[in-house]
Amino acid sequence: MASSDSRHLLLVAVLLAGCATSHQGRGLEHATLVSTTRQSATARELVEAADGTVFVFWSGGCPCVRRYQARIEALAAEWSERGIAFVQVSSNAGESLESLTANVRTRGLKLPVWRDDDGALAEALEAKSTPTAVFVARDGSVLYRGWIDNERAPGEDGREAWLESALNGFVTHRPFAARSPTWGCTITRALGRAAAPHCQQPMGEQP
């Protein structure tokens, strides 16, 4: 699924990894989230509670999110023992906390979903599609932004574990790619622009 161009971009990103600075996480304190378990916290508070935090931008109507849900939950379980937290976030206009709660219950999700009601976190972390993952260090530095991997389905040949490579690089203090290509369903900011969600490479998204 990954093209030779995307592989070249990843190699370039490796050279740039480690250049992430804390200014990339500005605005975290202004993003107040409420979870489907009725917890409330700023994104800054969530980030400061772990060595690293992976924000996975989530939408109940996105087929890409459905396809990746089991992988997200497996990674969250594996990495929680190493000080890395996974936080699923809904920033789409028109998704209410009540609808998210119903989705969590109906689908039997193992992780809560946090509602980013005004899209402040998606804006702060420059997330444009679901299920984009943004890995943030405790100090607010954005260390990785992209997709979990390049698979359409688990078990495909040629898998490139982009997010796992970043997490492993973080804990072992080795270089890793700071970005990957992203596809997915575009995160909408206004109801008037909303369209039926489908997996694609969002217009204007740069890998």
N, C-alpha and C positions, 0 to 999 in steps of 0.2 A: 504493500500500500504506500509506503514511503518512497518518494522519487529520489533520483540522484541529486536533484537540486536541494531537497530537504536534508539529505545526508550532508551535503556540503555546508549548509547553513548550520547544522548541528556541530560540525567540526569547527567552524568559526566561533560558535557560541562557547565551545570549550575554552578557547583562548581568552574569551571575555569573562568566563566564570570567575567569581571572586571579586568582580568589580562592583557588585551590588552594594549599595550604601543605604543607610537608614532613611534617607530622604524619600526613597521609593515607597516607604510605608506611611508617609504623611497622610493624615486624615483618618487613621484607624480609631483615634479617640472620638471622632465625630460620627462614626458608624455604630449606632445602637441596634442590637439584634435581639429578637425574642424567639425562643425555640419552641418546638412542638411539645416539649416537656414543661413549658411555661417558665423557663429561666430567662432572665434578661441580663445582658452584659454588653459592654462596648467591645469592638473588635480588638482594641488595645489590651483590654483585660484578658481576653481569651488567649492572645498571643503571649502575654507575660506569664501565663500559667503553665507553659510547656517549653522544652528546649527548642522545639520547632513546631509550627502549625501548618497543616495543609488545608487551605480553604478550597473545597470542591464546589463550584457553582452548579446549582441543581435546579431542575424544573420538572414539575409533575407531568407535563405534556411532551417532554422531549424524548424521542425514541433512543437517542444516543445515551441518555442518562439511564434508561432502562437496561440497555445493553451492558453498561459498565457498572451497574449497581453491585453485583456480586464481587467484582474486582475491587471496588472502593472499600467494601466492608472487609474483605480479606486483608487488604493492605492496612486498614485501620487497626485490625486486631493484631497483626504482626508487629507494627511499628509502635503501638502504644507501650510495649514493653521496653522500648528504646528511647522513650521520652518525646515521641512525636505524636501530636494530636491531629485528628482529622475532623474537620467541621464542614458539614454540608450547608450551603447557603442558597436561599432563593432570593433573587433580585429582580425577577421578572415582574413587570406591571401586571396587575390583575390576579396575582396569586395571593390569596388570603392565608392567614395563619390557620384558619379553620379548614381550608382545602388541603393545606399541607399536612395537618394532623390526620385528616381522613386518609390521605395517601400513605402516610407512615403506617397507619393501622391496617389498611387494606392490603398493602404490599408486604407487610411483615418486616419492615425495615429495621435493621439493628442499630442504626444511628439516627438521632433526631435531625431535623432540618431547622435551621435558623432563618428567620425572615428578616431580610434587609429591605425594609419597607420603602425607603426612598432611593434605593440603589446606591447609597453612599459608599458602601464597601466595594461594590463592583467598579465604581468610578475610581476609588482610591487605588485599587489593585489592577486597574486597566483590564478587567475581565470583560470579554465581549461575547462569549458563547458558553453554552453548557455542553458537556461537563468539563470546562477548563479547571485545571488545578493550579493554585498559586501557593508556593511554599515560602513561608515567612519565618525568619529567625526571631528569637525572643526580643531582640532590640528593634524589631520592625523592618529589618532589611528584607527585601524581596529577593530570594535566592533562585527561584525557578518559576517560570510561568509557561504553561502549555498543557499538553494532554498526557494521560497516564502512559499510553503506549500507542503504537501504530496499527493495532489489530482491529479488524472488524468483529472478530469473534475469538474467544480463547482457543489456543492451540494452533493458530495459523502459522505457517512458515514465515521466517524472517522477522520475528517479533523484535522490536526495539523498545526496551523498558525504560522510557524516558524519565518518568517520575522516580522510579526505584533507583536509577543511576544517580539522580540528584540526591536522594536521601542517603544512599550509600556513600556518596562523595562527601556529604556533610558530616556524617558520623566518623568517617575515616580521614578527614582533612585532605581529601584529594580533589583535583580539578573535576568539574562536571559541567555539562551544558546548562546554561542558564535559561534557555528557551527551547521550545519545540514547535513544530507546526500545530495549528489548531483547526478543528473542523467544528461540527456540532450545530446547535440551534442558537440563533442570535438572541442575546438577552435584550428584551424590549424595555424601553424606559417609559413609554406612553401607550395607553390602550388604543389610541387611534392608529398607531403604527403596527399593532400586533397582527401577526399572520399565523396560519397553522404551522406549528413547529415541525421542522424536518431537519435531518442531519445534512449539513453542507459546510463548505468553507465560507465563513461570513464575509460579506462584501467589505473590502478595505482592511481585512485582518492581515497583518504581516507576521510570518513565522519568525 
